[in-house]
Structure formats: structure tokens, C-alpha cells
Amino acid sequence: MDRRTLKTQRLIKDTLLQLLQQKPLHKITVSEITQIANIGRGTFYIHYPDVDSLYDQIINDAIANLTELFDQTYPSGTGNADFVALFRAVTQYLTANATLFCVLLRNQKSGRVMQQIKNLFTQRVMTERQFDPNDTEIKVTVAFTTAGAIGVLSDWLTGDLDVSADQLAQIIDKILAKF
């Protein structure tokens, strides 16, 4: 993809996120997006068939980026692990994409997205740690820990936890070291 295409897609996505801060997805129209972005309707349709597809693409991109980040920074091996690098990377990504994740935390349709992210990370931890998928206690522990980490990150992102990203990463690492 050339730079102009990427720039246009970024503009369209940013415009949708801007509108999602003001109203629900089902009330946003292509006309509204194109008017605010100062582009023609045809330009929108070159990139996306409709507003829902645009929203889905934003979500898919975020999940792909989180998955890549997880794969690059998750501590390898099955012994005691240092999760600081992982959570530093996650908090940096959340900070850089704060608008998106704040919208996700408020949007009803996004509740499913947060569940999808939790399930994705739970499965990846089970696989990475080579845990027995038939061990109910392990499955519950991993699901509980993943949900807790996502909950804490959500609270941090929305300002309910007043700690620095580095401090948060250190605290989560200490908690996870106990498991």
C-alpha cells in the first residue's frame, strides 16, 4: 500500500473513533465520516464497504497488533518469568491508542471485543506455558489472571488507577510472580 492510501485509511479510522466518543456506532453514517474527514464518499467506499466494516477493521488491527506485541514480549520458558517487558509494551500500546481503547471500554458491541482479547490471551498463555488444556484448575487460574490483568489495565487506561505505566508493569509482574 502506498503512503497516500495508508494516510487516507488512518484519517477515516481516526474520524470514526472521534465520532464514537460522541455517539454509538449505529448512529454514525458514511456521510458524517466523509464530511468530517473532508473526503468524498467514493474515497470512503474505495477503502471500506460500510461503517461496520470500518469498525471491524479497526478492531481486527488492534487485536493483530496486541497479538504481535504479546508474541514479541511474552517471557519464554515455563519457569519464573519477568512480565515487566510485556506489560510495559502493552501500556505503551494502550497509551498510544488510548482513544480506541476508551471507546472499546464504553461501547456495548466492544464488550465482545474485550472478551475476545481476554480469550485470545488466555489461550496464548496456555499454549506458551504448555499447560494441560484439560486441567480445570490451571484453566481457571489462567482465565482469572488474564481477566484481572485486563481489568487492571482498563482501570489504568480510564484513569481509575493513578500510577505510572512503569509502576503498573512492576506491580503486575510481582503479582504474576506469585503464580
SEDO-350379 format. One record per residue: x, y, z of N, C-alpha, C, O in turn. Coordinates in Angstrom, 1 decimal. Example, Ala and Ser with C-alpha at 12.3 -4.5 7.8 and 13.67 -1.06 7.14 Angstrom:
(atom (13.2 -5.7 7.8) (12.3 -4.5 7.8) (13.2 -3.3 7.8) (14.2 -3.3 8.5)),
(atom (12.8 -2.2 7.1) (13.7 -1.1 7.1) (12.9 0.0 7.9) (13.4 1.1 8.0)),
//
This chain:
(atom (0.8 -1.2 0.0) (0.0 0.0 0.0) (0.9 1.2 0.0) (1.9 1.3 0.7)),
(atom (0.5 2.2 -0.8) (1.3 3.4 -0.8) (0.9 4.3 0.4) (-0.1 4.1 1.1)),
(atom (1.7 5.4 0.6) (1.5 6.2 1.8) (0.2 7.0 1.7) (-0.4 7.2 2.8)),
(atom (-0.2 7.4 0.5) (-1.5 8.1 0.4) (-2.7 7.3 0.9) (-3.5 7.7 1.6)),
(atom (-2.6 6.0 0.5) (-3.7 5.1 0.9) (-3.7 4.9 2.4) (-4.7 5.0 3.0)),
(atom (-2.5 4.7 3.0) (-2.4 4.5 4.4) (-2.8 5.7 5.2) (-3.5 5.7 6.2)),
(atom (-2.5 6.9 4.6) (-2.9 8.2 5.3) (-4.4 8.4 5.2) (-5.0 8.8 6.2)),
(atom (-5.0 8.0 4.1) (-6.4 8.2 4.0) (-7.1 7.2 4.9) (-8.1 7.6 5.6)),
(atom (-6.7 6.0 5.0) (-7.3 5.0 5.9) (-7.2 5.4 7.3) (-8.1 5.3 8.1)),
(atom (-6.0 6.0 7.7) (-5.8 6.4 9.0) (-6.8 7.6 9.3) (-7.3 7.6 10.4)),
(atom (-6.9 8.5 8.4) (-7.9 9.6 8.6) (-9.3 9.1 8.8) (-10.0 9.6 9.7)),
(atom (-9.7 8.2 8.0) (-11.1 7.6 8.1) (-11.2 6.9 9.5) (-12.3 7.1 10.1)),
(atom (-10.3 6.1 9.9) (-10.3 5.4 11.2) (-10.3 6.4 12.3) (-11.1 6.3 13.2)),
(atom (-9.5 7.4 12.3) (-9.5 8.4 13.3) (-10.8 9.2 13.4) (-11.2 9.5 14.5)),
(atom (-11.4 9.5 12.3) (-12.6 10.2 12.2) (-13.7 9.3 12.9) (-14.5 9.8 13.7)),
(atom (-13.8 8.0 12.6) (-14.7 7.1 13.2) (-14.5 7.1 14.7) (-15.5 7.2 15.5)),
(atom (-13.3 7.0 15.2) (-13.0 7.0 16.6) (-13.4 8.3 17.3) (-14.0 8.3 18.4)),
(atom (-13.2 9.4 16.6) (-13.7 10.7 17.1) (-15.2 10.7 17.3) (-15.7 11.2 18.3)),
(atom (-15.9 10.2 16.3) (-17.4 10.2 16.4) (-17.8 9.2 17.4) (-18.9 9.4 18.1)),
(atom (-17.1 8.1 17.6) (-17.5 7.1 18.6) (-17.4 7.6 20.0) (-18.0 7.1 21.0)),
(atom (-16.6 8.7 20.2) (-16.5 9.3 21.5) (-17.8 10.1 21.8) (-18.1 10.4 23.0)),
(atom (-18.6 10.4 20.8) (-19.7 11.3 20.9) (-21.0 10.5 20.8) (-22.0 10.9 21.4)),
(atom (-21.1 9.4 20.1) (-22.3 8.6 19.9) (-22.0 7.2 19.5) (-20.9 6.8 19.2)),
(atom (-23.1 6.3 19.6) (-22.9 4.9 19.3) (-22.7 4.7 17.8) (-23.0 5.5 17.0)),
(atom (-22.1 3.5 17.6) (-21.7 3.1 16.2) (-22.9 3.1 15.3) (-22.8 3.6 14.2)),
(atom (-24.1 2.6 15.7) (-25.2 2.5 14.8) (-25.8 3.9 14.4) (-26.6 4.0 13.5)),
(atom (-25.4 4.9 15.1) (-25.8 6.3 14.7) (-24.9 7.1 13.8) (-25.1 8.2 13.5)),
(atom (-23.8 6.4 13.5) (-22.7 7.1 12.6) (-22.9 6.7 11.2) (-23.1 5.5 10.9)),
(atom (-22.9 7.7 10.3) (-23.1 7.4 8.9) (-21.8 7.6 8.1) (-20.9 8.3 8.5)),
(atom (-21.8 7.1 6.9) (-20.7 7.3 6.0) (-20.6 8.8 5.6) (-19.5 9.4 5.6)),
(atom (-21.8 9.4 5.4) (-21.8 10.9 5.1) (-21.2 11.7 6.2) (-20.4 12.6 5.9)),
(atom (-21.5 11.4 7.4) (-20.9 12.1 8.5) (-19.4 11.9 8.6) (-18.6 12.9 8.8)),
(atom (-18.9 10.7 8.4) (-17.5 10.4 8.4) (-16.8 11.2 7.3) (-15.7 11.9 7.5)),
(atom (-17.3 11.1 6.1) (-16.7 11.8 4.9) (-16.7 13.3 5.1) (-15.8 14.0 4.7)),
(atom (-17.8 13.9 5.7) (-17.9 15.3 5.9) (-16.8 15.8 6.8) (-16.1 16.7 6.6)),
(atom (-16.7 15.1 8.0) (-15.7 15.5 9.0) (-14.2 15.3 8.5) (-13.4 16.1 8.7)),
(atom (-14.0 14.2 7.7) (-12.7 13.8 7.2) (-12.4 14.7 6.0) (-11.2 14.7 5.5)),
(atom (-13.4 15.3 5.4) (-13.2 16.2 4.2) (-12.7 15.3 3.0) (-11.8 15.7 2.3)),
(atom (-13.4 14.2 2.9) (-13.1 13.3 1.7) (-14.5 13.0 1.0) (-15.5 13.2 1.6)),
(atom (-14.4 12.5 -0.2) (-15.6 12.2 -0.9) (-16.1 10.8 -0.5) (-15.3 10.0 0.0)),
(atom (-17.4 10.6 -0.7) (-18.0 9.3 -0.3) (-17.3 8.2 -1.1) (-17.1 7.1 -0.6)),
(atom (-17.0 8.4 -2.3) (-16.3 7.4 -3.2) (-15.0 7.0 -2.6) (-14.6 5.8 -2.6)),
(atom (-14.3 8.0 -2.0) (-13.0 7.6 -1.3) (-13.2 6.7 -0.2) (-12.5 5.7 0.0)),
(atom (-14.3 7.0 0.6) (-14.6 6.1 1.7) (-14.8 4.7 1.2) (-14.3 3.7 1.7)),
(atom (-15.7 4.6 0.1) (-16.1 3.2 -0.4) (-14.9 2.5 -1.1) (-15.0 1.3 -1.2)),
(atom (-13.9 3.2 -1.5) (-12.8 2.5 -2.1) (-12.1 1.7 -1.0) (-11.5 0.6 -1.3)),
(atom (-12.1 2.2 0.3) (-11.4 1.5 1.4) (-12.3 0.6 2.2) (-11.8 -0.4 2.7)),
(atom (-13.6 1.0 2.4) (-14.5 0.2 3.3) (-15.9 0.2 2.7) (-16.4 1.2 2.1)),
(atom (-16.6 -1.0 2.8) (-17.9 -1.1 2.2) (-19.0 -0.3 3.1) (-20.0 0.1 2.5)),
(atom (-18.7 -0.2 4.4) (-19.7 0.5 5.3) (-19.0 0.8 6.6) (-17.9 0.4 6.8)),
(atom (-19.8 1.4 7.5) (-19.2 1.9 8.8) (-18.9 0.6 9.6) (-17.9 0.6 10.3)),
(atom (-19.7 -0.4 9.6) (-19.5 -1.6 10.4) (-18.2 -2.3 10.0) (-17.4 -2.7 10.8)),
(atom (-17.9 -2.3 8.7) (-16.7 -2.9 8.2) (-15.5 -2.1 8.6) (-14.4 -2.7 9.0)),
(atom (-15.6 -0.8 8.6) (-14.5 0.1 9.1) (-14.3 -0.2 10.6) (-13.1 -0.4 11.0)),
(atom (-15.3 -0.3 11.4) (-15.2 -0.6 12.8) (-14.5 -1.9 13.0) (-13.6 -2.1 13.8)),
(atom (-15.0 -2.9 12.3) (-14.4 -4.3 12.4) (-12.9 -4.3 12.0) (-12.1 -5.0 12.6)),
(atom (-12.6 -3.5 11.0) (-11.2 -3.4 10.6) (-10.3 -2.8 11.7) (-9.2 -3.2 12.0)),
(atom (-10.8 -1.8 12.4) (-10.1 -1.1 13.5) (-9.9 -2.2 14.6) (-8.8 -2.3 15.1)),
(atom (-10.9 -2.9 14.9) (-10.8 -3.9 15.9) (-9.8 -5.0 15.5) (-9.0 -5.4 16.3)),
(atom (-9.9 -5.5 14.3) (-9.0 -6.6 13.8) (-7.6 -6.1 13.9) (-6.7 -6.9 14.2)),
(atom (-7.3 -4.9 13.5) (-6.0 -4.3 13.5) (-5.5 -4.3 15.0) (-4.3 -4.6 15.2)),
(atom (-6.3 -3.8 15.9) (-5.9 -3.7 17.3) (-5.6 -5.1 17.8) (-4.6 -5.3 18.5)),
(atom (-6.4 -6.1 17.6) (-6.2 -7.4 18.0) (-4.9 -8.0 17.4) (-4.1 -8.7 18.1)),
(atom (-4.7 -7.8 16.1) (-3.5 -8.3 15.5) (-2.2 -7.6 16.1) (-1.2 -8.3 16.3)),
(atom (-2.3 -6.3 16.4) (-1.2 -5.6 17.0) (-0.9 -6.1 18.4) (0.2 -6.3 18.8)),
(atom (-2.0 -6.4 19.2) (-1.8 -6.9 20.5) (-1.2 -8.3 20.5) (-0.4 -8.7 21.3)),
(atom (-1.7 -9.1 19.5) (-1.1 -10.5 19.4) (0.3 -10.4 19.0) (1.1 -11.2 19.6)),
(atom (0.7 -9.6 18.1) (2.1 -9.4 17.7) (3.0 -9.0 18.9) (4.1 -9.5 19.2)),
(atom (2.4 -8.0 19.6) (3.1 -7.5 20.8) (3.3 -8.6 21.9) (4.4 -8.7 22.4)),
(atom (2.3 -9.4 22.1) (2.3 -10.5 23.0) (3.4 -11.5 22.6) (4.2 -11.9 23.4)),
(atom (3.4 -11.8 21.3) (4.3 -12.8 20.8) (5.8 -12.3 20.9) (6.7 -13.1 21.1)),
(atom (6.0 -11.0 20.7) (7.3 -10.5 20.8) (7.9 -10.3 22.2) (9.1 -10.4 22.4)),
(atom (7.0 -10.1 23.2) (7.4 -9.7 24.5) (7.1 -10.7 25.6) (7.5 -10.6 26.7)),
(atom (6.3 -11.7 25.3) (5.9 -12.7 26.4) (7.1 -13.5 26.8) (7.9 -14.0 25.9)),
(atom (7.4 -13.6 28.1) (8.6 -14.3 28.5) (8.5 -15.8 28.1) (7.5 -16.4 28.3)),
(atom (9.6 -16.2 27.6) (9.6 -17.6 27.1) (10.0 -18.6 28.2) (10.6 -18.1 29.2)),
(atom (9.7 -19.8 28.1) (10.0 -20.8 29.1) (8.9 -21.0 30.0) (7.9 -20.3 30.0)),
(atom (9.0 -22.0 30.9) (7.9 -22.3 31.8) (8.3 -22.0 33.3) (7.5 -22.2 34.1)),
(atom (9.5 -21.5 33.5) (9.9 -21.2 34.9) (9.4 -19.8 35.3) (8.5 -19.3 34.6)),
(atom (10.0 -19.3 36.3) (9.7 -17.9 36.7) (10.0 -17.0 35.6) (11.0 -17.0 35.0)),
(atom (9.0 -16.1 35.3) (9.2 -15.2 34.2) (9.1 -13.8 34.6) (8.5 -13.4 35.6)),
(atom (9.7 -12.9 33.8) (9.7 -11.5 34.0) (8.7 -10.9 33.1) (8.9 -10.9 31.8)),
(atom (7.5 -10.4 33.6) (6.5 -9.9 32.8) (6.5 -8.4 32.6) (5.7 -7.8 31.9)),
(atom (7.6 -7.8 33.2) (7.7 -6.3 33.1) (7.7 -5.8 31.6) (7.0 -4.9 31.3)),
(atom (8.5 -6.5 30.8) (8.7 -6.1 29.4) (7.3 -6.2 28.7) (6.9 -5.3 27.9)),
(atom (6.6 -7.2 28.9) (5.3 -7.4 28.3) (4.3 -6.3 28.7) (3.7 -5.7 27.8)),
(atom (4.2 -6.0 30.0) (3.3 -5.0 30.4) (3.7 -3.6 30.1) (2.9 -2.7 29.9)),
(atom (5.0 -3.4 30.0) (5.5 -2.1 29.5) (5.1 -1.9 28.1) (4.6 -0.8 27.7)),
(atom (5.2 -2.9 27.3) (4.9 -2.8 25.9) (3.3 -2.6 25.7) (2.9 -1.8 24.9)),
(atom (2.6 -3.4 26.5) (1.1 -3.3 26.5) (0.7 -1.8 26.9) (-0.2 -1.2 26.2)),
(atom (1.2 -1.3 28.0) (0.8 0.0 28.5) (1.2 1.1 27.4) (0.5 2.0 27.3)),
(atom (2.4 0.9 26.8) (2.8 1.9 25.7) (1.8 1.8 24.6) (1.4 2.8 24.0)),
(atom (1.4 0.6 24.2) (0.4 0.4 23.1) (-0.9 1.0 23.5) (-1.6 1.7 22.7)),
(atom (-1.4 0.8 24.7) (-2.6 1.3 25.2) (-2.6 2.9 25.2) (-3.6 3.5 24.8)),
(atom (-1.5 3.4 25.7) (-1.3 4.9 25.7) (-1.4 5.4 24.3) (-2.0 6.5 24.1)),
(atom (-0.7 4.8 23.4) (-0.6 5.3 22.0) (-2.0 5.2 21.3) (-2.3 5.9 20.4)),
(atom (-2.8 4.3 21.8) (-4.1 4.0 21.2) (-5.2 4.2 22.2) (-6.2 3.5 22.2)),
(atom (-5.0 5.2 23.1) (-6.0 5.4 24.2) (-7.4 5.7 23.7) (-8.4 5.2 24.3)),
(atom (-7.5 6.5 22.7) (-8.9 6.8 22.2) (-9.6 5.5 21.8) (-10.8 5.3 22.2)),
(atom (-9.0 4.7 21.1) (-9.6 3.4 20.6) (-10.0 2.6 21.8) (-11.1 2.1 21.9)),
(atom (-9.1 2.4 22.8) (-9.4 1.5 23.9) (-10.5 2.1 24.9) (-11.2 1.4 25.5)),
(atom (-10.5 3.4 25.0) (-11.5 4.1 25.8) (-12.9 3.9 25.1) (-13.9 3.7 25.8)),
(atom (-12.9 4.0 23.8) (-14.1 3.8 23.1) (-14.6 2.3 23.3) (-15.8 2.0 23.5)),
(atom (-13.6 1.4 23.2) (-14.0 0.0 23.4) (-14.5 -0.3 24.7) (-15.4 -1.1 24.9)),
(atom (-14.0 0.4 25.7) (-14.5 0.1 27.1) (-15.9 0.7 27.3) (-16.6 0.2 28.2)),
(atom (-16.3 1.7 26.5) (-17.6 2.3 26.6) (-18.7 1.7 25.7) (-19.9 1.8 26.0)),
(atom (-18.3 1.1 24.6) (-19.2 0.6 23.6) (-19.7 -0.8 23.9) (-18.9 -1.7 24.2)),
(atom (-21.0 -1.0 23.8) (-21.6 -2.3 24.0) (-21.1 -3.4 23.1) (-20.8 -4.5 23.6)),
(atom (-21.0 -3.1 21.9) (-20.5 -4.1 20.9) (-19.1 -4.5 21.3) (-18.6 -5.6 21.0)),
(atom (-18.4 -3.5 21.9) (-17.0 -3.8 22.2) (-16.8 -4.7 23.4) (-15.7 -5.2 23.6)),
(atom (-17.9 -4.9 24.2) (-17.8 -5.9 25.3) (-17.4 -7.2 24.7) (-16.6 -7.9 25.4)),
(atom (-17.9 -7.5 23.6) (-17.5 -8.8 22.9) (-16.0 -8.7 22.5) (-15.3 -9.8 22.5)),
(atom (-15.6 -7.6 22.1) (-14.2 -7.4 21.7) (-13.2 -7.6 22.9) (-12.2 -8.3 22.8)),
(atom (-13.6 -7.0 24.1) (-12.8 -7.2 25.3) (-12.8 -8.7 25.7) (-11.7 -9.2 26.1)),
(atom (-13.9 -9.4 25.5) (-13.9 -10.8 25.8) (-13.1 -11.6 24.8) (-12.4 -12.5 25.2)),
(atom (-13.1 -11.2 23.6) (-12.2 -11.8 22.6) (-10.8 -11.6 22.9) (-10.0 -12.6 22.7)),
(atom (-10.4 -10.4 23.3) (-9.0 -10.2 23.7) (-8.6 -11.0 24.9) (-7.5 -11.6 24.9)),
(atom (-9.5 -11.1 25.9) (-9.2 -12.0 27.1) (-9.1 -13.4 26.7) (-8.1 -14.1 27.1)),
(atom (-10.0 -13.9 25.8) (-9.9 -15.3 25.4) (-8.6 -15.6 24.6) (-8.0 -16.6 24.8)),
(atom (-8.3 -14.6 23.8) (-7.0 -14.7 23.0) (-5.8 -14.9 23.9) (-5.0 -15.8 23.7)),
(atom (-5.7 -14.0 24.8) (-4.5 -14.0 25.7) (-4.5 -15.2 26.6) (-3.5 -15.8 26.9)),
(atom (-5.7 -15.6 27.1) (-5.8 -16.9 27.9) (-5.3 -18.1 27.1) (-4.5 -18.9 27.6)),
(atom (-5.7 -18.2 25.9) (-5.3 -19.3 25.0) (-3.8 -19.2 24.8) (-3.1 -20.3 24.8)),
(atom (-3.3 -18.0 24.5) (-1.9 -17.9 24.2) (-1.0 -18.2 25.4) (0.0 -18.8 25.3)),
(atom (-1.5 -17.9 26.6) (-0.7 -18.2 27.8) (-0.7 -19.7 28.0) (0.3 -20.3 28.3)),
(atom (-1.9 -20.3 27.8) (-2.0 -21.8 28.0) (-1.0 -22.5 27.0) (-0.4 -23.4 27.4)),
(atom (-1.0 -22.0 25.8) (-0.1 -22.6 24.8) (1.4 -22.3 25.1) (2.2 -23.2 25.1)),
(atom (1.7 -21.1 25.4) (3.1 -20.7 25.6) (3.7 -21.4 26.8) (4.8 -21.8 26.8)),
(atom (2.9 -21.5 27.9) (3.3 -22.2 29.1) (3.2 -23.7 29.0) (3.6 -24.4 30.0)),
(atom (2.6 -24.2 27.9) (2.4 -25.6 27.7) (1.6 -26.2 28.9) (1.9 -27.3 29.3)),
(atom (0.6 -25.5 29.3) (-0.3 -26.0 30.3) (-1.2 -27.1 29.7) (-1.6 -27.0 28.5)),
(atom (-1.6 -28.0 30.5) (-2.6 -29.1 30.1) (-3.9 -28.4 29.9) (-4.5 -28.0 30.9)),
(atom (-4.5 -28.4 28.7) (-5.8 -27.8 28.5) (-6.9 -28.5 29.2) (-8.1 -28.0 29.3)),
(atom (-6.7 -29.7 29.7) (-7.7 -30.5 30.4) (-7.7 -30.3 31.9) (-8.5 -30.8 32.7)),
(atom (-6.7 -29.5 32.4) (-6.5 -29.2 33.8) (-7.4 -28.0 34.2) (-7.0 -26.9 33.9)),
(atom (-8.5 -28.3 34.8) (-9.5 -27.3 35.1) (-8.9 -26.2 36.0) (-9.2 -25.0 35.8)),
(atom (-8.2 -26.6 37.0) (-7.6 -25.6 37.9) (-6.7 -24.6 37.2) (-6.7 -23.4 37.4)),
(atom (-5.9 -25.1 36.3) (-4.9 -24.3 35.5) (-5.7 -23.4 34.6) (-5.5 -22.2 34.5)),
(atom (-6.8 -23.9 33.9) (-7.6 -23.1 33.0) (-8.2 -21.9 33.8) (-8.3 -20.8 33.3)),
(atom (-8.8 -22.2 35.0) (-9.4 -21.2 35.8) (-8.4 -20.2 36.3) (-8.7 -19.0 36.2)),
(atom (-7.2 -20.6 36.7) (-6.2 -19.7 37.1) (-5.7 -18.8 36.0) (-5.6 -17.6 36.2)),
(atom (-5.5 -19.3 34.9) (-5.1 -18.5 33.7) (-6.2 -17.5 33.3) (-5.9 -16.4 33.1)),
(atom (-7.4 -18.0 33.2) (-8.5 -17.1 32.9) (-8.7 -16.0 33.9) (-8.9 -14.9 33.5)),
(atom (-8.6 -16.4 35.2) (-8.8 -15.4 36.3) (-7.6 -14.3 36.2) (-7.9 -13.1 36.3)),
(atom (-6.4 -14.8 36.0) (-5.3 -13.9 36.0) (-5.3 -13.0 34.7) (-5.1 -11.8 34.8)),
(atom (-5.7 -13.6 33.6) (-5.8 -12.8 32.4) (-6.9 -11.7 32.5) (-6.7 -10.5 32.2)),
(atom (-8.1 -12.1 33.0) (-9.2 -11.2 33.2) (-8.8 -10.1 34.2) (-9.1 -8.9 34.0)),
(atom (-8.1 -10.5 35.2) (-7.6 -9.5 36.2) (-6.6 -8.5 35.6) (-6.7 -7.3 35.9)),
(atom (-5.7 -9.0 34.9) (-4.7 -8.1 34.2) (-5.4 -7.1 33.2) (-5.1 -5.9 33.2)),
(atom (-6.3 -7.7 32.5) (-7.1 -6.8 31.5) (-7.9 -5.8 32.3) (-8.0 -4.6 31.9)),
(atom (-8.5 -6.2 33.4) (-9.3 -5.3 34.2) (-8.5 -4.2 34.8) (-8.9 -3.0 34.8)),
(atom (-7.3 -4.5 35.3) (-6.4 -3.5 35.9) (-5.9 -2.6 34.8) (-5.9 -1.3 35.0)),
(atom (-5.6 -3.1 33.6) (-5.1 -2.2 32.5) (-6.3 -1.3 32.1) (-6.0 -0.2 31.7)),
(atom (-7.5 -1.8 32.1) (-8.7 -1.0 31.7) (-8.8 0.1 32.8) (-9.1 1.3 32.4)),
(atom (-8.7 -0.2 34.0) (-8.9 0.8 35.1) (-7.8 1.9 35.0) (-8.0 3.1 35.2)),
(atom (-6.6 1.4 34.6) (-5.4 2.3 34.5) (-5.7 3.3 33.3) (-5.5 4.5 33.4)),
(atom (-6.1 2.7 32.2) (-6.4 3.5 31.0) (-7.5 4.5 31.2) (-7.3 5.7 30.7)),
(atom (-8.5 4.2 31.9) (-9.6 5.2 32.2) (-9.3 6.1 33.3) (-10.1 7.0 33.6)),
(atom (-8.1 6.0 33.9) (-7.7 7.0 34.9) (-8.1 6.6 36.3) (-7.9 7.3 37.3)),
(atom (-8.7 5.4 36.5) (-9.1 4.9 37.8) (-8.0 4.5 38.7) (-8.1 4.4 39.9)),
(atom (-6.8 4.2 38.1) (-5.6 3.9 38.8) (-4.6 4.9 38.5) (-4.1 5.0 37.4)),
(atom (-4.2 5.6 39.5) (-3.2 6.7 39.3) (-1.8 6.3 39.6) (-1.2 6.6 40.6)),
(atom (-1.2 5.5 38.6) (0.1 5.0 38.7) (0.8 5.2 37.3) (0.1 5.2 36.3)),
(atom (2.1 5.3 37.3) (2.8 5.3 36.0) (2.7 4.0 35.3) (2.5 3.0 36.0)),
(atom (2.9 4.0 34.0) (3.0 2.8 33.3) (4.0 1.8 33.8) (3.8 0.6 33.9)),
(atom (5.2 2.4 34.1) (6.3 1.5 34.6) (5.9 0.9 36.0) (6.2 -0.3 36.2)),
(atom (5.4 1.7 36.8) (4.9 1.3 38.1) (3.9 0.2 38.0) (3.9 -0.9 38.7)),
(atom (2.9 0.4 37.1) (1.9 -0.7 36.9) (2.5 -2.0 36.4) (2.2 -3.0 36.9)),
(atom (3.5 -1.9 35.5) (4.1 -3.1 35.0) (4.9 -3.8 36.1) (4.8 -5.0 36.1)),
(atom (5.5 -3.1 37.0) (6.3 -3.7 38.1) (5.3 -4.4 39.0) (5.6 -5.5 39.5)),
(atom (4.2 -3.7 39.3) (3.2 -4.3 40.3) (2.6 -5.6 39.7) (2.5 -6.6 40.4)),
(atom (2.2 -5.5 38.4) (1.6 -6.7 37.8) (2.6 -7.9 37.7) (2.2 -9.0 37.9)),
(atom (3.9 -7.5 37.5) (4.9 -8.6 37.4) (5.0 -9.2 38.8) (5.1 -10.5 38.9)),
(atom (5.0 -8.5 39.9) (5.1 -9.0 41.2) (3.9 -10.0 41.5) (4.0 -11.0 42.1)),
(atom (2.7 -9.5 41.1) (1.5 -10.4 41.3) (1.6 -11.7 40.5) (1.4 -12.7 41.1)),
(atom (2.0 -11.6 39.3) (2.1 -12.8 38.4) (3.3 -13.7 38.9) (3.2 -14.9 38.7)),
(atom (4.3 -13.2 39.5) (5.4 -14.0 40.0) (4.9 -15.0 41.1) (5.5 -16.0 41.3)),
(atom (3.8 -14.6 41.7) (3.3 -15.5 42.8) (2.6 -16.7 42.3) (2.3 -17.6 43.0)),
(atom (2.2 -16.7 41.0) (1.5 -17.8 40.4) (2.5 -18.8 39.9) (2.0 -19.9 39.4)),
//
